[in-house]
Each structure stands twice: as structure tokens, then as C-alpha cells.
């Protein structure tokens, strides 16, 4: 039996570990709960996304229809862009878009998956919501948004406010976003796949570092690297190995080049390695990172750490959403150098309840078909095991590339 077409919309394929992790988590979930559904992922870089998510859902298709429409109208005023996007979706008339839009119109649901990409930093991304609402007005498709990072709030937005009007389900991953947009407070979508990630590979002990150079104030980058250098030097004096983890190729390499005299190349873990083999997460780790999803995953595994906020109003809100959940990590938002926490937070202890909460949300969005709540058909179980099998077999130590 086939269920309706599911249309996911997210910022995948760049690559960015957090964004890719969220998309993979939803695809694995749908491989179990909706294996017969046709699933389309609309993202900025469909070519690489197809490679990254190969085999995660048996009926996955990847496109960039809506993202291309938004990006091609990114440099015009938001009201003008919104009019163009609505007209293209509802009236067709462009050979370069029509077939993709017709496929989008077939969707039973359009789901804006999680991440921090609908906010003032990229205000033109509000056009994604405009396009979704235009489809809904034509076809009645369900509109969904989960785990959204909405701060800083968009100040220049299409006139038809509130932005998420007509959506049947919207959650923000932080309190500030929930209050600003008057939507429900939920959890980041990464909680849908965090337990599997912790189990993917052999754990390591040591200090783990990742400092980004993108979406960062320049002076903040310099002080963050200096903070990381002092921590790595201290770890070395104590006989502790330091590793550098890359979430975005290139953007995260810049800081490593400043630390390469302290962290040898064999302990640089590139995106390709952690994507294929998993993060070597352990409670016997300390972290210094600006990357939100490294904070989330490491704290969930029980690691202690320092979260470095690289842009006020954006990254501090993200990291504070995790300290509010009990990560126990220190958060630095300026030149202050906080001490490494001596004790673990409660997030690791509370993880089963948080994962259950996220899976319950997913179950409300995609309720089990034919009343098969909480059970897998033999075919669905086989698909889920296949999606995880390759990563789970790769229990190799970092550096063995």
C-alpha cells in the first residue's frame, strides 16, 4: 500500500553536519514509518544530498525546486520576491519550474524540517514558507515545521503575517523563537537520531575542538581560536590528546590551521570521516566548540564542554536552548574565557525522555498506518537496518582514513 507523497524542505547538501544529520534522521524515521511513501527532499544542493542520503529511504527523490525559486529572488525586496514565488507556484508558466512545481503540488504534506535558516540572517528564506503556503492554498496539503531556529526574528517579511499561518504543526527549538512567533516550544530535530549516533562508533577520550569561521564576527573568531589554543596547550601538558572535528569543510578548517602546530593532521577528523563513521562520542570527553549540533550530541553522550557563541542574537540563543535542557556546558559570548565545567549536566540522564518526546512529535505528524502503532513490518525493519548497517559496521578509530 502506498501512502501519500511526503515533501521535505531543508538546507541540505552543502554539506553542514548539523543540517545533514537532521535530514538523515527524518529519512531514517520515514523509512520505518512510511517506507511505501514517495519522499521528496527539496534542498539547495540536491546532487551532494543524493550521495549523502543514498539508501536512507527506498523511495527518496531529491530536487531544488523551491530553494532555487527562493535563491533566484533573494536580491529583490521580500514583498516582490513573495509575489513572484506565489505566482510561479499558482500560475506556472515557466518550463524551468513547471514540472518541479507540479510534483510539489502532488504532496500530501510539506514539511519544513529543522535548523536555523528561517531568521533575519537569511530573511529571503521566508520565501520557502511563502511557497509552501501557496501550495496549501491550491491543494490543501498539510503544512508542517519542526525544530525551527527562528531567532533573530525576521523583521522584513511578506505581508501575510503571521508567517506560519495555515500550518497544522509548528515547533521552535528555543523559547525565544516560540514566543516571537507564538508557536509551540519543542526540541531540535536532531533528537530524532541522537541515540543512534551515540551508538555508531567506538568512543574516544580526549579534548575535541571545532571553531567555525562562517557566520561569525571576525573579532570573535580570533578570541575563540585563542581560547581553544589555551585549552589544547593545557590538555597537552596533562597528557590528554586533542582532536579537531570538522562540521563544514573549509569553514572549519581555518581555525584548525591556526592550531595545527598543536593538533597533528591524523587527529583532524574531516566531515567525510564523521559522516561515514560517526562521531566518536563519549562521556569521557571535553569539548570547545561553536557548532550547535556538536554541543547537542556531545552533551547527550555525557561529555563536558564549553560552547562558544560566534554571533550575538543567533548562536547564543541556539546554545542556550541546550543549557536550558541541562547540557551543563559553559557558554561564552564575548572575550571571557570560561572554565571547563567540573561536573556533567543532566542532559545525558534525561536523554531517553527527550528522545521519546521527539519521537512522539514525529508520530503525531506521521501517524502509523493501518493502526500499527509501535511495531515494524518485516519490510520496514529490513529497510531501517539497511539504512544503519554500513555506519554501524565501520567501528574504526579516527585517523584511519
C-alpha positions in Angstrom: 0.0 0.0 0.0 1.4 3.4 -0.9 0.8 6.4 1.3 0.7 10.0 0.2 3.8 11.9 -1.2 5.8 13.5 1.6 7.7 16.7 0.7 10.6 17.6 3.0 12.2 21.1 2.8 15.6 21.7 4.4 19.1 23.3 3.8 20.8 20.0 3.0 23.8 19.2 0.7 26.3 22.0 1.4 27.5 20.0 3.4 26.9 21.0 7.0 26.9 18.2 9.6 24.0 19.5 11.6 21.7 20.1 8.6 22.6 16.8 7.1 22.2 15.0 10.4 18.6 16.3 10.7 17.6 15.3 7.2 19.1 11.8 7.7 17.2 11.4 11.0 13.9 12.2 9.3 14.6 9.9 6.3 15.5 7.0 8.6 12.4 7.6 10.6 10.2 7.7 7.5 12.0 4.5 6.2 10.4 2.8 9.2 7.0 4.5 9.5 6.3 5.3 5.8 8.5 3.0 3.7 6.0 3.0 0.9 5.6 6.7 0.6 7.3 8.7 -2.1 9.6 11.1 -0.3 11.0 14.2 -1.9 13.7 16.3 -0.3 13.9 19.9 -1.6 17.3 21.4 -0.7 19.9 23.8 -2.1 22.4 21.2 -3.3 20.5 18.1 -4.5 23.5 16.5 -6.2 25.5 16.0 -3.0 22.4 15.4 -0.9 21.6 12.4 -3.1 25.0 11.0 -2.3 24.8 11.8 1.4 21.4 10.2 1.9 21.7 7.3 -0.5 19.9 4.3 0.8 18.2 6.0 3.8 14.7 5.8 2.3 13.7 3.4 -0.5 11.6 6.0 -2.4 13.7 9.1 -1.8 13.9 11.7 -4.6 15.9 14.9 -4.3 15.3 18.3 -6.0 15.9 22.0 -5.5 12.6 23.4 -7.0 11.6 25.6 -4.1 15.1 26.5 -2.9 16.1 27.6 -6.5 13.0 29.7 -6.7 13.8 31.4 -3.4 17.5 31.9 -4.2 16.8 33.4 -7.6 14.7 36.0 -5.9 17.0 36.6 -3.0 18.2 40.1 -4.1 14.9 41.8 -4.5 12.6 43.2 -1.8 10.8 40.5 0.2 7.4 41.6 -0.9 8.4 41.5 -4.6 10.0 38.1 -4.1 6.9 36.8 -2.4 4.7 37.9 -5.3 7.0 36.1 -7.7 7.1 32.9 -5.7 3.3 32.8 -5.2 2.7 33.5 -8.9 5.2 30.8 -10.1 3.6 28.2 -7.8 0.0 29.0 -8.5 0.1 30.1 -12.2 3.0 28.0 -13.6 4.2 29.3 -17.0 7.9 28.6 -16.7 9.4 25.5 -18.4 12.3 25.6 -15.9 10.0 25.3 -13.0 6.6 23.8 -14.0 7.4 20.1 -13.7 9.0 20.5 -10.3 6.1 22.6 -9.1 3.6 20.1 -10.4 5.4 17.4 -8.4 5.3 19.6 -5.3 1.5 20.1 -5.8 1.1 16.3 -5.5 2.3 16.3 -1.9 0.1 15.2 0.9 2.3 17.3 3.2 5.0 19.8 3.0 7.4 19.7 6.0 10.0 22.4 6.8 12.5 20.3 8.7 14.6 21.7 11.5 17.5 24.1 11.5 18.3 27.7 12.0 17.7 29.1 8.5 14.4 31.0 8.7 15.5 34.2 10.5 16.9 37.6 10.0 20.3 36.3 9.0 18.8 34.9 5.8 15.5 36.8 5.6 14.9 35.8 2.0 14.4 32.2 3.3 11.0 33.3 4.4 10.2 32.7 0.7 10.2 29.0 1.5 7.2 29.5 3.7 5.5 31.6 1.1 5.9 28.8 -1.5 4.6 26.2 1.0 1.5 28.4 1.7 0.9 28.9 -2.0 0.7 25.1 -2.5 -1.6 24.7 0.5 -4.0 27.3 -0.8 -4.2 25.3 -4.1 -4.3 21.7 -2.8 -4.9 21.8 0.9 -1.7 19.9 1.6 -0.7 19.8 5.3 2.0 22.4 6.3 4.5 21.4 9.0 7.6 23.0 10.5 9.6 21.3 13.3 12.6 22.2 15.4 12.9 25.6 13.9 15.6 28.1 15.0 13.8 31.4 14.3 16.0 34.0 16.1 16.8 36.7 15.3 13.2 37.2 14.1 12.7 38.3 10.5 11.9 42.0 10.5 11.2 42.3 6.8 8.7 39.6 5.9 5.8 39.1 3.5 2.7 40.9 4.3 0.6 37.8 5.0 1.5 37.5 8.7 1.9 35.6 10.9 4.4 33.8 8.9 3.2 30.3 9.8 -0.5 31.0 9.3 -2.1 27.9 7.8 0.4 25.4 9.3 -1.1 22.5 11.1 2.0 21.9 13.2 4.9 24.3 14.1 7.6 23.9 16.8 10.5 26.2 17.7 13.6 24.6 19.3 14.1 27.6 21.6 11.9 29.6 23.9 12.7 33.0 22.3 11.5 31.8 18.8 8.4 30.2 20.2 7.4 33.4 21.9 8.3 35.7 19.0 6.2 33.7 16.5 3.6 32.4 19.0 4.3 28.8 18.2 4.9 25.7 20.4 8.2 25.1 22.1 9.7 21.8 21.1 13.1 20.2 20.6 15.7 20.3 17.8 15.1 17.7 15.2 18.5 16.1 15.9 16.9 14.4 19.0 15.2 12.1 16.5 18.5 10.5 15.7 20.8 11.2 18.6 20.7 7.8 20.3 21.7 6.0 17.1 24.6 8.4 16.5 26.0 7.8 20.0 26.0 4.1 19.3 27.5 4.3 15.8 31.2 4.1 16.6 33.7 3.3 19.3 34.0 6.2 21.8 37.2 8.1 22.4 38.6 10.1 25.3 40.2 13.5 24.9 39.6 17.1 24.1 37.6 17.9 21.0 37.7 21.2 19.2 35.7 22.9 16.4 35.7 26.6 15.8 33.8 27.9 12.8 34.8 30.9 10.6 31.5 31.3 8.8 28.5 33.3 10.3 30.9 34.7 12.8 32.0 38.2 13.9 35.7 38.4 12.8 37.0 39.6 16.2 35.0 36.8 17.9 36.8 34.2 15.7 40.2 35.4 16.9 39.3 35.2 20.6 37.6 31.8 20.1 40.8 30.4 18.5 42.9 31.9 21.3 40.6 30.2 23.9 40.9 26.9 22.1 44.7 27.2 21.9 45.0 27.6 25.6 42.7 24.6 26.2 44.7 22.4 23.8 48.0 23.5 25.4 46.7 22.7 28.9 45.4 19.3 27.7 48.8 18.5 26.2 50.5 19.3 29.5 48.1 16.9 31.2 48.8 14.2 28.6 45.4 14.4 27.0 45.1 14.0 23.2 43.3 16.8 21.4 41.2 16.2 18.2 39.8 18.7 15.7 36.3 18.0 14.2 35.1 19.5 11.0 31.3 20.2 10.6 31.6 22.3 7.4 34.5 21.6 5.0 36.6 24.7 4.6 34.7 26.9 7.0 36.0 24.8 10.0 39.5 24.2 8.5 40.5 27.9 9.1 40.7 27.5 12.8 42.4 24.2 12.6 45.2 25.8 10.5 45.8 28.1 13.5 46.1 25.1 15.8 47.9 22.6 13.5 51.1 23.0 15.4 49.3 21.5 18.5 46.9 19.0 16.9 48.5 16.7 14.3 46.8 16.0 11.0 46.0 12.4 12.0 43.8 13.8 14.7 41.9 16.1 12.3 38.5 14.4 11.6 37.0 15.8 8.4 33.3 15.9 7.6 33.6 12.9 5.3 35.0 10.8 8.1 32.5 11.6 10.7 29.6 11.3 8.2 30.7 7.8 7.1 31.9 6.5 10.5 30.1 8.6 13.1 31.3 10.9 15.9 33.3 9.0 18.4 31.2 10.3 21.3 32.0 9.5 24.9 31.2 10.8 28.4 35.0 10.8 28.9 35.4 13.9 26.7 35.7 17.6 27.0 34.8 20.0 24.1 35.3 23.5 23.0 33.1 24.2 20.0 31.0 26.8 18.4 28.9 24.3 16.5 25.5 23.8 18.0 24.9 20.2 17.0 28.3 19.1 18.3 27.2 20.7 21.6 23.9 18.8 21.4 25.4 15.4 20.5 28.4 15.5 22.8 26.3 16.7 25.8 23.8 14.0 25.1 26.6 11.4 25.3 27.6 12.9 28.7 30.6 15.0 27.7 31.5 18.2 29.4 32.3 21.3 27.3 32.4 25.0 26.5 30.1 26.4 23.9 31.4 29.4 22.0 28.8 31.8 20.7 30.1 33.4 17.4 27.2 35.8 16.7 25.0 37.5 19.3 21.3 37.0 18.8 21.8 33.8 16.9 24.3 31.4 18.3 23.8 32.4 21.9 20.1 31.6 21.5 20.9 28.2 20.0 23.4 27.2 22.7 21.2 28.5 25.5 18.4 26.2 24.3 20.7 23.3 25.2 21.9 24.7 28.5 18.2 25.1 29.3 17.8 21.3 28.7 20.7 20.6 31.1 23.7 20.2 29.0 25.8 21.6 31.8 28.2 23.4 29.4 29.7 26.8 30.0 28.7 29.4 27.4 31.0 32.2 26.3 29.6 35.1 24.3 32.5 37.6 24.4 36.2 37.6 25.2 35.6 36.0 28.6 37.3 32.5 28.9 35.0 30.3 31.0 36.3 27.4 32.9 35.6 23.9 31.7 32.7 22.6 33.9 33.8 20.2 36.6 30.5 18.2 36.5 28.3 16.8 33.8 24.9 18.2 33.1 21.6 16.3 33.3 21.0 16.1 29.6 22.6 12.7 29.3 20.4 11.4 32.1 17.3 12.9 30.6 18.1 11.8 27.0 15.6 8.9 26.9 12.7 11.1 27.8 13.8 13.8 25.3 14.1 11.2 22.5 10.7 9.9 23.4 9.3 13.4 23.3 10.7 14.0 19.8 9.5 10.6 18.5 6.1 11.3 19.9 6.0 14.6 17.9 7.1 12.7 14.8 4.4 10.1 15.4 1.7 12.9 15.6 2.9 14.3 12.2 3.2 10.9 10.5 0.9 8.6 12.5 1.3 4.8 11.9 -0.6 3.5 9.0 -3.2 0.7 9.5 -3.1 1.1 13.2 0.3 -0.5 13.5 1.5 1.8 16.3 4.8 1.0 17.8 5.5 -2.0 15.5 7.5 -2.6 12.4 6.6 -4.6 9.5 9.2 -7.1 8.4 9.9 -5.0 5.3 10.2 -1.7 7.3 12.5 -3.3 9.8 14.7 -4.6 7.0 14.9 -1.1 5.5 15.8 0.5 8.8 18.5 -2.0 9.4 19.9 -1.5 5.9 20.0 2.3 6.4 22.1 1.9 9.6 24.1 -1.1 8.7 27.0 0.5 6.8 27.7 3.1 9.5 27.4 0.5 12.3 29.9 -1.8 10.7 32.5 1.0 10.4 33.8 0.8 14.0 37.2 2.3 13.1 39.2 4.8 15.0 39.5 8.3 13.7 42.6 8.9 11.6 42.2 5.5 9.8 41.1 7.1 6.6 
